[in-house]
Amino acid sequence: MKKLIIILMALCLIAPAAMADLTKKQEKICNSNAKKRAKDLTKQGYSVMGTLPLEEALYRHFAKMEMGATEEMGTGHAKSKNNGRQMCLTSAMSEYASKAVSQLKGRSVTDSYGNEVDTENDPEFARFYAAYERLTQKEIKGELEESLTVVKQNADGSFDFIMYMLVDENKALSRRQKALEDAAAESKLAQEYARQVADFVNEPLK
């Protein structure tokens, strides 16, 4: 029991130490964002899942974003909390993959003669985009870190969930690059323009 208490105390000290890297300005931003979102979620009837108070959990969430992580959000609706959390993860994976493929769509590539290729309406590129989105959704799962989840119970006994996640884009980039390579392997046309498309993938995902 004594060892367990010591471990728990050590864990409690780790998080504040990580937050100590924030400047006063960043702390102010995190406090403001946490208060605003906590107020909005509470007004909608949501409460946090876990032991931390909602505002504190949100502060830590925003603090990690100030230190470089990006936010991804997943939603779910289910009778079971376990099913709802899984739906949130699937939703976030899908949303991230959708943003990743949107990054590519509409971008111009040129053939070996310098002619612009209409990637938006080409059937072969459409197949490539579909493959890239599917593979990105699969690859990104390991890079989505749950930050906090809020839940609201409905009159019929079901639950609405919102899961806020964090993504390290440096690690996520390698996942997107892997998805690109695998998607290009499924498309001869995409292989022809792989180098140009890879340049777009290497840009930060917004």
C-alpha positions in Angstrom: 0.0 0.0 0.0 2.8 2.4 0.9 4.5 1.8 -2.5 1.1 2.4 -4.3 0.7 5.8 -2.5 4.2 6.8 -3.5 3.6 5.9 -7.1 0.3 7.8 -7.2 2.0 10.9 -5.6 4.7 10.7 -8.3 2.2 10.6 -11.1 0.4 13.6 -9.7 3.7 15.5 -9.8 4.5 14.7 -13.4 1.6 16.6 -15.0 2.2 19.9 -13.2 5.9 19.7 -14.1 5.0 19.3 -17.8 2.7 22.3 -17.6 5.5 24.4 -16.0 7.0 24.9 -19.5 4.2 27.3 -20.4 4.7 31.0 -20.3 2.4 33.3 -18.3 0.7 34.3 -21.6 0.1 30.7 -22.5 -1.2 29.9 -19.1 -3.7 32.8 -19.5 -4.8 31.5 -22.9 -5.3 27.9 -21.5 -7.3 29.2 -18.6 -9.5 31.3 -20.8 -10.1 28.5 -23.3 -10.7 26.0 -20.6 -13.3 28.2 -18.8 -15.0 29.0 -22.1 -15.3 25.5 -23.3 -16.2 24.1 -19.8 -19.0 26.7 -19.6 -20.3 25.8 -23.1 -20.2 22.0 -22.4 -21.9 22.3 -19.0 -24.6 24.4 -20.6 -25.2 21.6 -23.1 -25.5 19.1 -20.3 -22.1 17.4 -20.6 -20.0 16.2 -17.7 -16.4 14.9 -17.8 -15.7 11.2 -17.6 -12.9 10.7 -15.0 -11.8 12.1 -11.7 -10.5 15.5 -12.8 -12.9 18.4 -12.7 -14.0 19.4 -16.3 -12.2 22.8 -16.3 -8.9 21.3 -15.0 -9.0 18.5 -17.6 -9.6 21.1 -20.3 -6.8 23.2 -19.0 -4.4 20.3 -19.3 -5.7 19.6 -22.8 -5.1 23.1 -24.0 -1.7 23.2 -22.3 -0.6 20.3 -24.4 -1.9 22.0 -27.5 0.2 25.1 -26.5 3.2 22.7 -26.4 2.6 21.6 -29.9 -0.1 18.9 -30.1 -3.1 19.4 -32.4 -6.7 18.7 -31.5 -8.9 16.0 -33.1 -12.4 15.4 -31.9 -14.7 12.4 -32.1 -18.4 12.1 -31.4 -20.6 9.1 -30.5 -24.1 8.2 -29.5 -24.8 4.9 -27.8 -26.6 3.1 -25.0 -23.3 1.8 -23.7 -20.4 4.0 -22.6 -17.9 1.5 -23.9 -19.6 1.5 -27.3 -19.8 5.3 -27.3 -16.1 5.7 -26.6 -15.3 3.3 -29.5 -17.6 5.3 -31.8 -15.7 8.5 -30.8 -12.4 6.9 -31.8 -13.8 5.8 -35.1 -15.3 9.2 -35.7 -12.0 11.0 -35.0 -10.1 8.6 -37.3 -12.5 9.3 -40.1 -12.4 13.0 -39.5 -8.6 13.1 -39.6 -8.5 11.0 -42.8 -11.0 13.3 -44.4 -8.9 16.3 -43.6 -5.8 14.5 -44.9 -7.4 13.7 -48.3 -8.8 17.2 -48.6 -5.2 18.5 -48.3 -4.5 16.7 -51.6 -7.7 17.3 -53.5 -7.7 20.3 -55.8 -3.9 20.6 -55.8 -2.3 20.8 -59.2 0.3 18.3 -60.6 2.0 18.5 -64.0 3.0 15.7 -66.4 6.4 15.3 -67.9 5.5 17.8 -70.6 4.6 20.5 -68.1 0.8 20.1 -68.7 -1.4 20.5 -65.7 -3.4 17.4 -64.7 -7.0 17.7 -63.6 -6.7 15.5 -60.5 -10.1 16.7 -59.2 -12.1 14.9 -62.0 -9.8 12.1 -63.0 -11.3 8.6 -62.2 -7.9 7.1 -61.4 -7.0 9.9 -59.0 -10.5 9.4 -57.4 -9.5 5.8 -56.7 -6.2 7.0 -55.3 -7.9 9.5 -53.0 -10.3 6.9 -51.7 -7.4 4.5 -51.0 -5.4 7.2 -49.3 -8.3 8.2 -47.1 -9.0 4.6 -46.1 -5.4 3.8 -45.4 -4.8 7.1 -43.4 -7.8 6.2 -41.2 -6.2 2.9 -40.5 -2.7 4.3 -39.9 -3.6 7.2 -37.7 -5.3 5.1 -35.0 -2.1 4.6 -33.0 -1.4 8.4 -33.0 -4.7 9.5 -31.5 -4.2 10.2 -27.8 -7.4 10.5 -25.7 -7.2 13.7 -23.7 -10.6 13.8 -22.2 -14.1 12.6 -22.9 -17.4 14.3 -21.9 -20.8 12.5 -21.8 -24.4 13.6 -21.6 -27.3 11.2 -20.7 -30.5 11.6 -22.8 -34.1 11.0 -21.7 -34.2 7.6 -23.4 -31.2 6.4 -21.4 -28.7 6.7 -24.3 -25.6 8.8 -24.1 -24.0 11.4 -26.3 -20.2 11.6 -26.2 -17.5 14.0 -27.3 -13.9 12.7 -27.1 -11.1 15.3 -27.4 -7.9 13.8 -28.6 -4.4 15.1 -29.2 -2.1 14.3 -32.2 1.6 14.7 -32.5 1.8 15.8 -36.1 5.5 14.9 -36.4 4.6 11.3 -35.7 1.4 11.5 -37.7 3.3 12.6 -40.8 5.1 9.3 -41.0 1.7 7.6 -40.8 0.3 9.7 -43.7 3.5 9.1 -45.7 3.0 5.3 -45.2 -0.6 5.6 -46.3 0.5 7.6 -49.4 3.0 4.9 -50.3 0.4 2.1 -50.0 -2.3 4.1 -51.8 0.1 4.9 -54.7 0.9 1.2 -55.0 -2.8 0.6 -55.8 -2.8 3.3 -58.5 -0.4 3.3 -61.5 -1.4 6.9 -62.3 -0.7 8.1 -58.7 2.7 6.4 -58.9 3.6 8.6 -61.9 3.0 11.7 -59.9 4.0 10.3 -56.5 6.8 12.7 -55.9 4.6 15.7 -56.5 1.8 14.3 -54.3 4.3 13.5 -51.6 5.3 17.2 -51.4 1.6 18.0 -50.5 1.4 15.3 -47.9 4.6 16.6 -46.2 2.9 19.9 -45.5 1.4 20.4 -42.0 -2.2 19.1 -41.8 -4.6 21.9 -40.7 
